Amino acid sequence: MSGLHQGDMNCAAAKDLFALYLYGELSFDEEERVESHLDGCAGCTKALGRQREVQVALDNLGIEPAPSLLRSCREELHMRMAEESQSLTKYGWWDQFADLLTGRSGRSGWLKPAGALTLLALGFGAARMIPPGAFGNGGALQMGVMEPSASRVRYVEPASDGKVHIVLDETRQRIVSGNLGEQKIQVLLISAMKDPLDPGLRAEAVETLNSSAKSSEVKSALVFALLHDQNAGVRFKAMEGLKPFAQESDVRSAFTQVLLSDANPGLRTQAIDLLTKGLNQDNPAQSYDRQVIGAMQELMRREHNSYVRQRCKTALESVKASIETY
Amino acid sequence: MAQKTGGQLEETALIRAAQGGDRAAFEHLVRAYDQSVLRLAMNLLRSPEDAQDVYQEAFLRVYKNLDKFRFDCSFHTWLYRIVTNLCLDHMRKRKVRKEEPTIVATAEGPLDRMDAVPEERVDGDPQRFLFSAELRKRVKEVLAELTPRERMVFELRHYQGLRLRRIGEILGTTEEAAKNCLFRATQKMRAALGDFV
């Protein structure tokens, strides 16, 4: 079919633009012409639906790197940065400066007297700035903390007694060991589950908590991760951890939200399975069952993924519910 | 001048701290972006080893050259320029070698290493059933047919969700050129997959 339709665009030209149309990357005029053509062409409307299916199929072929790969990348980078810093220190600014002064760098000798003067000035300044004995035992500088692994001066505050208070942000590593059942361990794992920058850590924390006896705090944290974590892998693990609670109303409500709003089709399918297991086949009119059935009927209305639709349809048929709302 | 958001201000502070030699600040920056960098490299190169190489090389370059970053574009754009150049180099070399690096010979016959990549899946992942081997095969074939630039623009638009204007900035070209590139890529995809679904 290639006849002309509204907006002076024929079918072939419209189809050429479907992908960019779905990406929202057409100019205003181009989009207007495509939409005007679609208004009067059932064939192209159907073809656009097929193009949308292709895009969904491609979505599912994207690779999400495993948390273990991300972790090993970070560890290697950490080591390589340390090596890099060492090599910079071995030939740092002081070596380069000394080279200039001594002429080792091969640059012109006029720098030598200038460098000598600079050295004198530096020595004078340093003697005034650094308190005597600051680098030796019993010096003026005392730190009541153990050596931190990273620290940064946040601010400096002169005090009335002539001293100065320096506020440091410090990061220190500490190993905390304990059983998974202990509250302090669970609190730390729940806090790791919320680390905004490290999905690998979040996934590991969820997995570890999944193997423990679950307190109500753990259950709530898993529900939070299932509904709010940006990473689909973490959400999958949280859903796994919630399986034992699949009959509880707050967890079923979370699964229903996943069913209707999670971007990942795998998670939506998993939600169908878990919700269906809990459906009372003899009495599907139970209140929470009615909500689940309603949610699945709503999903049938809006779902584009053919596999998810199929699973949802089978689930509805298994409890003798109608496929759609009328 | 546009107001900076809280997140941008925080990022600017992190960059300045890292420029001043604060390694903890640098590692925070890495963690803000490295997952999407690794995903980009993995999707483009389809080899965990090559993706890991690109990751290391990119962030080490950023580490060594951060003092040259002058805030005349966003940090994301600057980082992605480095990453996309490294990936394009890898893809071009691969085209020249005419190798298919994801396929390895095993005792059981040729194996696509990407099928063995540990992805974030649960047991019995329903996505496995979603796509037949035939669809996967055809997608791989058509992706291999794209030029490195088409592949890059497609990846940045489809999987990274970047707008064409940003993609143009990253690749050092215009939005229009990026659009043409995406158009060619999607035409090839449509020709190969259009009748499949």
Chai-1 contact restraints between the chains, C-beta under 6 A:
chainA,res_idxA,chainB,res_idxB,connection_type,confidence,min_distance_angstrom,max_distance_angstrom,comment,restraint_id
A,A19,B,T186,contact,1.0,0.0,6.0,A-B,restraint_1
A,E25,B,L164,contact,1.0,0.0,6.0,A-B,restraint_2
A,R50,B,V197,contact,1.0,0.0,6.0,A-B,restraint_3
A,E53,B,V197,contact,1.0,0.0,6.0,A-B,restraint_4
A,V54,B,L193,contact,1.0,0.0,6.0,A-B,restraint_5
A,V54,B,V197,contact,1.0,0.0,6.0,A-B,restraint_6
A,A57,B,V197,contact,1.0,0.0,6.0,A-B,restraint_7
A,N60,B,Q127,contact,1.0,0.0,6.0,A-B,restraint_8
A,N60,B,L130,contact,1.0,0.0,6.0,A-B,restraint_9
A,L61,B,V139,contact,1.0,0.0,6.0,A-B,restraint_10
A,G62,B,Y159,contact,1.0,0.0,6.0,A-B,restraint_11
A,I63,B,M42,contact,1.0,0.0,6.0,A-B,restraint_12
A,I63,B,N43,contact,1.0,0.0,6.0,A-B,restraint_13
A,E64,B,E119,contact,1.0,0.0,6.0,A-B,restraint_14
A,E64,B,E120,contact,1.0,0.0,6.0,A-B,restraint_15
A,P65,B,L38,contact,1.0,0.0,6.0,A-B,restraint_16
A,P65,B,R39,contact,1.0,0.0,6.0,A-B,restraint_17
A,P65,B,M42,contact,1.0,0.0,6.0,A-B,restraint_18
A,A66,B,P118,contact,1.0,0.0,6.0,A-B,restraint_19
A,L69,B,P48,contact,1.0,0.0,6.0,A-B,restraint_20
A,L70,B,L38,contact,1.0,0.0,6.0,A-B,restraint_21
A,C73,B,Q52,contact,1.0,0.0,6.0,A-B,restraint_22
A,C73,B,Y55,contact,1.0,0.0,6.0,A-B,restraint_23
A,L77,B,Q56,contact,1.0,0.0,6.0,A-B,restraint_24
A,L77,B,F59,contact,1.0,0.0,6.0,A-B,restraint_25
A,R80,B,L60,contact,1.0,0.0,6.0,A-B,restraint_26
A,M81,B,Y63,contact,1.0,0.0,6.0,A-B,restraint_27
A,A150,B,A24,contact,1.0,0.0,6.0,A-B,restraint_28
A,L197,B,R31,contact,1.0,0.0,6.0,A-B,restraint_29
A,D198,B,R31,contact,1.0,0.0,6.0,A-B,restraint_30
A,G233,B,E120,contact,1.0,0.0,6.0,A-B,restraint_31
A,F236,B,V122,contact,1.0,0.0,6.0,A-B,restraint_32
A,G266,B,D125,contact,1.0,0.0,6.0,A-B,restraint_33
A,G266,B,P126,contact,1.0,0.0,6.0,A-B,restraint_34
A,G266,B,Q127,contact,1.0,0.0,6.0,A-B,restraint_35
A,T269,B,P126,contact,1.0,0.0,6.0,A-B,restraint_36
A,Y307,B,L130,contact,1.0,0.0,6.0,A-B,restraint_37
